[in-house]
Amino acid sequence: MRTKDPATGWSRRALGAWAVGGGAAMVAGLSEAAAQTPPPPPEPTRLKSAGETLRPEIVGNFGIVAAGRHYAVAAGTRILMAGGNATDAGVAAVFAAAVTEISHFGFGGEAPTIIYDSGSKDVTVINGQGTAPALATPDRFASLGMIPGNGPTGGTIPAMVDAMARALQLNGTMSLDQVMQPAIELADGFVMYNFLAEVFVSQQKATAKYKTAYDAYYPGGALPRVGEIFRQPNLARTMRAIAAADKATLARTKDRKAAIQAGRDEFYKGDIARRLGAAMEADGGLMRYADLASYQGKTEAPVTTDVFGYTVCKGGFWSQGPALLIALNIAEAAGIGAMEPGGEAYLHTMAESIKLAFDDRNAYFGDPDFAKVPAKALLSKAYAAQRAKLIGPKASLEHRYGDPWAMEVGARPAPVFTPHMLKKPPVPTADTTAIEVVDRHGNLFSCTPSSGWMLGGAYIAGDTGVPMSNRMTVFDLDPESPNVLAPGKRPRTTLSPSMVMKDGAPYLAIGTPGGDNQDQQIMNVLLRVLAFGQPLQAAIEAPRINSSHFHGSFAIKKDEPGVLEIEDRVPQAVRDGLAARGHKLDVLGPFGVSTGIVAAGVVPETGTLRGAADVRRERYVFGW
């Protein structure tokens, strides 16, 4: 128990330190001496940093992993310690997340990825988004009026395994067998944590629709409980088969890339694929063995823009990623760099920039292999300046689609597609995770894995243990849409890894879950970091906004014109000002926006490393 000296009011610890330092006086003169002596320093437990955040920014010079849960971070860190680089660690973390974050992401989902290779100095996008099966056509869903996001008809071709194999071949140093070991061990059993246990409770009834998933996740009808070991033996067997194929080929050929391909092909062309296809057909799904056997992911150059002295890299127009670039361009053109971060004008300008960019996303984005996209115009500074002029003092309550084709070479498609909401009742949608890694060589890895989630009821194909994708629901059924469903086509995915370069050198890998929120939330953080030089963790913890104005990507494509989610840590005066401008504020709790930013990167001035993780969604980061 701490007590104070009655004569001075000091704690005994402070008084003792003062006395040892030579400042003791006669008892009779204590009060006078105290008045003349500077107050003692605060106790160590009461020290407070001027830049203190709810969790510290992680710094180091070896490697840093930031991800959704501690299991994924531990898997990535383990691989770094074993001599792997950022890509090896990132792939290991993705596989671990597919086992332990099944509320948001499962083994049969997607994993768009961006990699910076410190050797070649190249930034490469691995699209990691599966395509629609050959039997998936709009007429299959015409009677429903929408594409369901759950069950055997809800999934695109599983793309995660292919994407991670490509990542390892491109920039990794380890074998598929090596990087899968942490995930295999976790599939043998991991300790159930509270968030996932709560999801199991909420989704038991929905998952009961699919027997194979129910048997896998609720064996004997029992709910997994916090602190118990949760096992997925079928998934462990599937992963061991992939790892064994890689290991056997490597032993025979001594060719790491060929071995990785063999492991990848075990999933897409071997017995696993046959069992996946047979289960899907038996359950009324659209996917077949031939879809899996013919599937090939892609690597490509990123789409980029230069803002505030940095280059921001995103996936192509098959994703929502370019919407972030457009929104940043518009905000820069509107002068946001001269505004007070977090102030009324700043938040109004950011919100209006997002609304303009995401309206264009809905009108013009689609898989470029199938749709004509005015990409050059949409990303141009001239188009951004034109769009920025539409930002007035009041919030727009209308959808304002731009006309990029007026600046683009080539004929515009006809007829013009106008995004709209469907009339079917809404269905639940789920979420995503994110994994960001930097290593001592400056390699960067950014991945946003998703699908195979539990919300709305997980569907597992047969005895494989593999929860299948939910991404078909993102397609449109309107034939005029650039995102209309077609066999072999990628839906305009919301999955959106990000990478930032500074003067051609690696700077930051950043990502988040959140569906349509992803690039909005990344923009909230990047503006503070790039335009104002704020510390990474502080920028992540700063109050956020999130627009619901534009048509969403999932199910009925709902829109809420003018609605702006805002955390209540934004000062009341600022909220009042935004409301007076016409924003329809949906005031959330202090960290209430649905997001979970994680980031890792390089400090340009020193070459050292840093990482940060959101307090929202209980994100994790570790390294040194």
C-alpha positions in Angstrom: 0.0 0.0 0.0 1.4 3.4 -0.9 1.4 6.1 1.8 2.3 9.8 1.8 4.4 11.7 4.3 2.0 14.0 6.3 4.4 16.9 6.3 5.1 17.0 2.5 2.3 15.1 0.8 4.9 13.2 -1.1 4.8 9.5 -1.5 7.4 7.6 0.6 9.1 6.5 -2.6 9.5 10.0 -3.8 10.6 11.3 -0.4 13.2 8.5 -0.1 14.6 9.3 -3.5 14.8 13.0 -2.6 16.6 12.2 0.6 19.1 9.9 -1.0 19.8 12.6 -3.5 21.1 14.9 -0.8 18.1 17.1 -0.3 17.2 16.0 3.2 16.8 18.8 5.7 16.0 19.1 9.3 12.5 17.9 10.2 11.5 21.3 11.2 12.4 22.8 7.9 10.8 20.1 5.6 7.9 22.2 4.5 10.1 25.1 3.5 12.5 22.9 1.8 9.8 21.2 -0.1 8.4 24.5 -1.3 11.9 25.4 -2.7 12.6 22.0 -4.2 11.3 21.1 -7.7 8.6 18.4 -7.5 10.0 14.9 -7.9 9.7 13.1 -11.2 6.6 11.0 -11.6 6.7 7.3 -10.6 7.6 5.1 -13.6 4.1 3.6 -13.7 2.6 7.0 -14.2 4.9 8.1 -17.1 2.9 9.0 -20.2 4.3 9.5 -23.7 3.1 12.5 -25.7 2.3 10.1 -28.5 0.8 7.3 -26.5 -1.6 5.0 -28.2 -3.8 2.2 -27.0 -1.2 -0.3 -28.2 2.4 0.5 -29.2 3.7 0.8 -32.7 6.1 -2.2 -33.2 9.6 -1.4 -34.5 12.6 -3.4 -35.3 15.1 -4.4 -38.0 14.5 -8.2 -38.5 10.9 -8.6 -39.5 7.3 -7.7 -38.6 4.0 -9.6 -39.1 0.6 -7.9 -38.8 -2.5 -10.0 -39.1 -6.0 -10.8 -37.9 -5.3 -13.1 -35.0 -2.3 -14.2 -32.9 -2.2 -17.6 -34.5 -1.5 -16.1 -38.0 1.1 -13.7 -36.6 2.8 -16.6 -34.7 2.9 -18.7 -37.9 4.5 -15.9 -39.9 7.0 -15.1 -37.1 8.0 -18.7 -36.8 8.8 -18.8 -40.5 10.8 -15.6 -40.3 12.8 -17.1 -37.4 13.5 -20.2 -39.5 15.1 -18.0 -42.2 12.2 -17.3 -44.4 11.5 -13.9 -46.0 8.3 -11.8 -46.0 6.6 -13.9 -48.6 7.4 -17.2 -46.9 6.0 -15.7 -43.7 3.0 -14.2 -45.3 2.0 -17.4 -47.0 2.4 -19.3 -43.7 0.2 -16.7 -42.0 -2.5 -17.0 -44.7 -2.6 -20.7 -44.4 -2.8 -20.4 -40.6 -5.6 -17.8 -40.9 -7.5 -20.3 -43.1 -7.6 -22.7 -40.2 -8.1 -20.4 -37.3 -10.1 -17.4 -38.6 -13.0 -19.4 -40.2 -15.5 -16.9 -39.0 -14.1 -14.7 -41.9 -11.9 -16.9 -44.2 -11.5 -20.5 -45.0 -9.3 -22.7 -47.1 -11.6 -22.6 -50.2 -11.6 -18.8 -50.3 -9.7 -16.1 -52.1 -6.4 -14.3 -51.4 -5.5 -11.3 -53.6 -1.9 -10.4 -52.9 0.6 -7.7 -53.6 4.4 -8.4 -53.2 7.4 -6.2 -53.4 10.6 -8.0 -54.3 13.7 -6.3 -52.9 15.9 -8.1 -55.3 14.2 -7.2 -58.6 12.6 -4.0 -57.2 9.3 -5.1 -58.7 5.8 -4.8 -57.3 3.6 -7.7 -58.5 -0.1 -8.3 -58.0 -1.3 -11.9 -57.7 -5.0 -11.6 -58.4 -6.0 -14.4 -56.1 -9.7 -14.1 -57.0 -11.4 -17.2 -58.3 -13.6 -17.2 -61.4 -17.2 -18.3 -61.9 -17.7 -22.0 -62.7 -18.6 -23.0 -66.3 -22.2 -23.7 -65.3 -22.7 -20.3 -63.6 -24.8 -18.1 -65.9 -27.3 -15.3 -65.1 -30.3 -17.5 -66.1 -29.4 -19.9 -63.3 -30.3 -17.2 -60.8 -33.1 -15.3 -62.6 -35.9 -16.8 -60.5 -34.1 -15.7 -57.3 -33.4 -12.2 -58.5 -30.0 -12.3 -56.9 -27.0 -14.7 -56.4 -26.9 -16.3 -52.9 -23.7 -15.9 -50.9 -23.9 -19.2 -49.1 -24.2 -22.9 -50.0 -23.0 -24.9 -52.9 -24.0 -22.3 -55.5 -22.4 -19.4 -53.8 -18.7 -19.9 -54.6 -16.2 -19.0 -57.3 -13.3 -21.4 -57.9 -11.1 -21.6 -54.7 -8.2 -19.4 -55.5 -6.2 -19.2 -52.2 -4.0 -22.2 -52.7 -3.1 -21.2 -56.3 -2.3 -17.6 -55.1 -0.1 -18.7 -52.3 1.7 -21.2 -54.5 2.3 -18.4 -57.0 3.6 -16.1 -54.3 6.1 -18.7 -53.1 7.3 -19.4 -56.6 7.6 -15.6 -57.3 9.4 -14.3 -54.2 9.6 -17.1 -51.6 12.6 -19.1 -50.5 10.9 -22.1 -48.8 8.9 -25.1 -49.9 5.1 -25.3 -49.7 5.6 -28.2 -47.2 7.6 -25.9 -44.9 5.3 -22.9 -44.8 2.2 -25.1 -44.3 3.5 -26.8 -41.2 2.2 -24.2 -38.7 -1.3 -24.4 -40.3 -1.3 -28.2 -40.3 -0.5 -28.2 -36.6 -3.3 -25.7 -36.0 -5.7 -27.9 -37.9 -4.8 -30.8 -35.7 -6.0 -28.6 -32.9 -5.9 -25.0 -31.6 -7.3 -23.4 -28.5 -10.7 -21.8 -29.2 -10.7 -18.1 -28.6 -13.7 -16.0 -27.5 -14.6 -14.1 -30.7 -14.7 -17.3 -32.8 -16.6 -19.2 -30.1 -19.3 -16.4 -30.2 -19.5 -16.8 -34.0 -20.0 -20.5 -33.6 -22.9 -19.8 -31.2 -24.6 -17.3 -33.6 -24.2 -19.5 -36.7 -25.1 -22.9 -35.4 -28.6 -22.8 -36.9 -27.5 -21.4 -40.2 -24.7 -24.0 -40.6 -27.1 -26.8 -39.8 -28.4 -26.5 -43.3 -25.2 -28.1 -44.6 -24.5 -31.4 -43.0 -20.8 -31.7 -43.9 -20.1 -28.3 -42.4 -22.2 -28.9 -39.3 -20.4 -32.2 -38.7 -17.0 -30.6 -39.1 -17.7 -27.5 -36.9 -20.2 -28.9 -34.4 -19.3 -32.6 -34.0 -22.1 -34.3 -32.2 -24.0 -31.0 -32.2 -21.6 -29.6 -29.5 -20.6 -26.0 -29.4 -16.8 -25.3 -29.3 -16.0 -23.5 -26.0 -13.3 -21.0 -25.2 -10.2 -22.7 -23.9 -11.0 -26.1 -25.5 -9.0 -27.7 -28.3 -10.8 -27.3 -31.6 -9.8 -29.9 -34.3 -10.4 -30.1 -38.0 -9.1 -33.5 -39.0 -10.5 -33.5 -42.6 -8.9 -30.2 -43.4 -5.6 -31.4 -41.8 -5.7 -34.4 -44.1 -6.2 -32.2 -47.1 -3.3 -30.0 -46.2 -1.0 -32.9 -45.5 -1.8 -34.2 -49.0 -0.7 -30.9 -50.5 2.4 -30.7 -48.4 3.3 -34.3 -49.1 3.1 -33.8 -52.9 5.4 -30.8 -52.6 7.9 -32.7 -50.4 8.0 -35.8 -52.6 8.6 -33.8 -55.7 11.3 -31.6 -54.1 13.1 -34.8 -52.9 12.9 -36.2 -56.4 13.7 -33.2 -58.5 15.5 -30.7 -56.2 13.4 -28.1 -58.0 11.6 -25.9 -55.4 9.2 -24.2 -57.9 8.3 -27.5 -59.5 7.6 -29.0 -56.1 5.3 -26.1 -55.2 3.5 -26.6 -58.5 3.0 -30.3 -57.6 1.5 -29.4 -54.3 -0.7 -26.8 -55.9 -1.8 -29.4 -58.5 -2.7 -31.9 -55.8 -5.4 -29.5 -54.8 -6.6 -28.5 -58.3 -6.0 -31.7 -60.3 -5.6 -34.6 -57.9 -7.9 -36.6 -55.6 -8.8 -33.5 -53.6 -10.2 -31.8 -56.7 -12.2 -34.9 -57.6 -13.7 -35.1 -54.2 -14.5 -31.4 -54.2 -16.2 -31.6 -57.6 -18.2 -34.7 -56.7 -19.4 -33.1 -53.5 -20.5 -29.9 -55.2 -22.4 -31.8 -57.9 -24.1 -34.1 -55.3 -25.1 -31.0 -53.3 -26.6 -29.1 -56.3 -23.7 -26.8 -56.8 -22.3 -25.5 -60.1 -18.6 -26.3 -59.7 -17.1 -29.4 -61.2 -13.7 -31.1 -61.3 -13.1 -29.6 -64.8 -13.5 -26.1 -63.3 -10.8 -26.8 -60.7 -8.5 -28.6 -63.1 -8.5 -25.8 -65.6 -8.3 -22.9 -63.1 -5.2 -20.7 -63.4 -4.6 -17.6 -61.4 -2.6 -14.6 -62.7 0.2 -12.3 -61.9 0.1 -8.7 -63.2 1.5 -5.3 -62.7 -0.4 -3.1 -60.1 -2.5 -0.1 -61.0 -1.0 3.0 -59.3 -1.3 6.6 -58.6 1.1 9.2 -57.1 -0.3 11.2 -54.3 1.4 13.4 -51.6 4.8 12.2 -52.9 4.1 8.5 -52.6 3.0 5.8 -55.1 0.0 3.7 -54.0 -0.3 0.3 -55.6 -3.5 -1.7 -56.0 -5.0 -4.7 -57.8 -6.7 -4.1 -61.1 -10.3 -3.3 -62.1 -11.4 -6.8 -61.3 -11.2 -5.5 -57.7 -12.5 -2.4 -56.0 -8.8 -1.4 -55.4 -8.7 1.3 -58.0 -11.5 3.1 -56.2 -9.0 4.0 -53.5 -6.7 5.5 -56.0 -9.5 7.6 -57.6 -10.7 8.8 -54.1 -7.2 9.8 -53.1 -6.7 11.7 -56.4 -10.0 13.5 -55.9 -9.2 14.4 -52.3 -5.8 15.7 -53.3 -7.3 17.7 -56.1 -9.9 19.1 -53.6 -7.1 20.4 -51.4 -7.4 18.0 -48.5 -3.7 18.3 -47.8 -4.2 21.8 -46.5 -7.1 21.0 -44.2 -7.0 20.1 -40.5 -6.9 16.3 -40.1 -10.1 15.2 -38.5 -11.7 18.6 -38.9 -15.1 19.3 -40.5 -13.9 20.4 -43.9 -11.4 17.4 -44.0 -14.0 14.8 -43.2 -16.5 16.3 -45.5 -14.0 16.3 -48.4 -12.9 12.8 -47.7 -16.6 11.6 -47.5 -17.5 13.3 -50.8 -14.4 12.0 -52.5 -15.3 8.4 -51.5 -18.8 8.8 -52.7 -17.7 10.0 -56.1 -15.1 7.3 -56.5 -17.3 4.4 -55.4 -20.2 5.5 -57.6 -17.7 5.1 -60.5 -16.6 1.8 -59.1 -20.2 0.5 -59.4 -20.7 2.0 -62.9 -17.4 1.1 -64.6 -15.4 -1.6 -62.8 -15.4 -5.3 -64.0 -13.0 -8.1 -64.9 -11.0 -6.5 -67.8 -10.9 -9.9 -69.5 -14.6 -9.5 -70.1 -15.5 -5.8 -69.8 -14.3 -2.6 -71.3 -13.0 -0.4 -68.5 -12.0 3.3 -69.1 -9.0 2.7 -66.8 -6.7 5.4 -68.1 -9.3 8.1 -67.7 -10.5 6.9 -64.3 -7.0 7.1 -62.9 -6.0 10.4 -64.5 -5.4 13.5 -62.5 -7.5 15.5 -65.0 -10.5 13.3 -64.3 -9.9 13.7 -60.6 -9.8 17.5 -60.9 -13.0 17.4 -62.8 -14.7 15.2 -60.2 -13.3 17.3 -57.3 -15.1 20.4 -58.6 -18.4 18.6 -57.8 -17.5 18.8 -54.0 -19.5 21.7 -52.7 -20.2 22.9 -49.1 -23.1 20.5 -48.8 -23.2 16.7 -48.8 -24.6 15.2 -52.0 -27.6 12.9 -51.6 -27.4 11.8 -55.2 -25.4 9.2 -57.1 -23.1 11.2 -59.4 -21.6 8.9 -62.0 -18.8 10.5 -63.9 -18.1 10.3 -67.7 -14.6 8.9 -68.0 -15.3 7.7 -71.5 -15.2 11.4 -72.6 -11.5 11.3 -71.8 -10.8 7.7 -73.0 -9.7 6.6 -76.4 -12.2 4.1 -77.9 -15.9 3.7 -78.1 -17.9 3.6 -74.9 -20.0 0.5 -74.3 -23.7 0.7 -75.0 -26.1 0.8 -73.4 -24.8 2.6 -70.3 -25.2 0.7 -67.0 -26.8 2.4 -64.1 -26.2 0.7 -60.7 -29.4 -0.1 -58.8 -30.6 -1.9 -55.7 -32.4 -5.3 -56.1 -35.7 -6.0 -54.6 -35.0 -9.3 -52.9 -34.7 -9.3 -49.0 -31.2 -8.8 -47.8 -29.1 -11.8 -46.7 -26.2 -11.8 -44.3 -22.7 -11.2 -45.6 -19.5 -11.8 -43.8 -16.0 -10.6 -43.9 -12.3 -10.9 -44.4 -8.9 -10.7 -42.8 -5.6 -9.1 -43.8 -1.9 -10.1 -43.5 1.0 -7.7 -43.9 4.7 -8.6 -43.6 8.0 -6.8 -43.9 11.4 -8.4 -43.6 15.0 -7.1 -43.0 15.6 -7.0 -46.7 12.7 -4.7 -47.4 10.5 -7.4 -49.0 6.8 -6.5 -48.5 3.8 -8.8 -48.5 0.1 -7.6 -48.5 -2.7 -10.1 -48.7 -6.5 -9.8 -48.1 -7.9 -13.3 -47.8 -11.6 -14.0 -47.6 -14.6 -16.3 -48.2 -15.3 -19.7 -46.8 -16.8 -17.8 -43.8 -19.4 -18.9 -41.3 -21.9 -16.1 -41.4 -25.0 -17.2 -43.1 -23.9 -20.9 -42.8 -20.6 -22.3 -43.8 -20.6 -24.9 -46.6 -17.9 -27.6 -46.7 -17.5 -29.7 -49.8 -17.7 -33.4 -48.8 -15.1 -34.9 -46.5 -12.3 -32.5 -47.7 -12.7 -30.1 -44.7 -12.6 -27.2 -47.2 -15.2 -24.4 -46.6 -16.0 -23.0 -50.1 -16.1 -19.5 -51.4 -19.0 -17.1 -51.0 -17.9 -14.6 -53.7 -20.5 -15.3 -56.5 -23.0 -12.9 -54.8 -20.8 -10.0 -55.8 -21.7 -10.4 -59.5 -24.5 -8.5 -61.1 -27.3 -10.2 -63.0 -28.0 -7.1 -65.2 -26.6 -7.8 -68.6 -25.6 -4.1 -69.0 -23.2 -4.2 -66.0 -19.5 -4.6 -66.6 -19.7 -6.9 -63.5 -22.4 -9.2 -64.9 -22.0 -12.9 -64.1 -20.3 -15.0 -66.8 -18.5 -18.4 -66.8 -14.8 -18.0 -66.2 -15.2 -14.4 -65.1 -13.9 -12.9 -61.8 -16.4 -10.9 -59.8 -15.5 -7.3 -58.9 -14.1 -8.4 -55.5 -14.0 -6.1 -52.5 -10.7 -7.7 -51.4 -8.1 -5.0 -51.6 -4.5 -5.4 -50.5 -2.5 -2.2 -50.7 1.2 -1.3 -51.0 2.9 2.1 -50.9 6.2 3.0 -52.3 8.4 6.1 -51.7 10.8 7.2 -54.4 10.8 3.6 -55.8 11.6 2.1 -52.4 9.3 0.0 -50.2 7.3 2.0 -47.7 4.1 0.2 -46.4 1.9 -2.8 -46.8 -1.5 -2.2 -45.5 -4.9 -3.9 -45.5 -8.1 -4.6 -43.6 -11.3 -6.6 -43.5 -14.6 -4.8 -44.1 -16.1 -5.6 -47.6 -17.1 -2.3 -49.2 -15.4 -0.5 -46.2 -11.9 -1.8 -47.0 -10.6 1.0 -49.2 -12.5 3.7 -47.3 -10.8 2.6 -44.1 -7.4 2.4 -45.7 -7.9 5.9 -47.1 -8.7 7.1 -43.5 -5.3 5.9 -42.4 -3.2 6.7 -45.5 -4.3 10.3 -45.7 -3.0 10.9 -42.1 0.3 9.0 -42.8 1.0 10.2 -46.4 -0.3 13.8 -46.3 0.4 14.7 -42.7 3.2 12.4 -41.6 1.4 11.0 -38.6 2.8 7.9 -36.8 1.3 4.7 -38.1 -0.3 3.4 -35.0 -1.7 6.8 -34.1 -3.2 7.1 -37.6 -4.8 3.7 -37.3 -6.3 4.5 -33.9 -7.6 8.0 -35.0 -11.4 8.4 -35.3 -12.9 7.2 -38.6 -15.7 7.8 -41.0 -17.3 5.3 -43.4 -19.8 6.1 -46.2 -22.9 3.9 -46.9 -23.9 6.2 -49.7 -23.1 4.1 -52.8 -24.6 0.7 -53.8 -22.9 -2.1 -51.9 -21.2 -5.1 -53.5 -23.2 -7.9 -51.9 -26.6 -9.5 -52.2 -29.2 -6.8 -53.0 -26.6 -4.0 -53.6 -28.2 -1.8 -51.0 -27.4 2.0 -50.9 -28.1 4.6 -48.2 -27.7 8.0 -49.9 -26.0 10.5 -47.6 -25.5 8.1 -44.7 -22.1 8.5 -43.0 -21.0 6.3 -40.2 -18.8 8.3 -37.7 -17.2 7.3 -34.5 -18.2 9.3 -31.4 -14.6 10.3 -30.7 -15.0 12.8 -33.5 -15.7 16.1 -31.5 -19.3 17.1 -31.2 -18.7 20.4 -32.9 -17.3 18.6 -35.9 -20.3 16.2 -36.0 -22.7 19.1 -35.8 -21.0 20.8 -38.6 -21.2 17.7 -40.8 -24.8 17.2 -40.0 -25.5 20.9 -40.9 -23.8 20.2 -44.3 -26.4 17.4 -44.9 -24.6 14.3 -44.0 -26.9 11.7 -42.4 -24.7 10.7 -39.4 -24.9 7.3 -38.0 -22.9 7.8 -34.8 -21.0 4.7 -33.6 -19.1 3.8 -30.5 -15.5 5.0 -30.0 -13.9 2.4 -32.2 -17.1 1.2 -33.9 -16.4 1.3 -37.6 -16.4 -2.2 -39.0 -12.7 -2.5 -39.9 -9.4 -3.9 -38.6 -6.4 -2.2 -40.2 -3.0 -3.9 -40.1 0.2 -2.5 -41.6 3.9 -3.2 -41.8 6.7 -1.3 -43.6 10.0 0.4 -43.8 11.0 3.8 -42.4 12.8 5.5 -45.3 15.1 7.7 -43.2 16.6 4.8 -41.3 15.8 1.6 -43.2 14.3 0.2 -40.0 11.0 -1.5 -39.8 7.6 -0.7 -38.2 4.2 -2.3 -37.9 0.9 -1.5 -36.4 -2.5 -3.1 -35.7 -6.0 -1.9 -35.1 -7.7 -2.0 -31.7 -10.8 -2.5 -33.7 -11.4 -6.3 -34.3 -8.6 -7.3 -32.0 -5.9 -7.2 -34.6 -2.3 -8.4 -33.8 1.2 -7.4 -34.8 4.6 -8.7 -33.6 8.2 -8.5 -34.7 11.5 -6.9 -33.9 
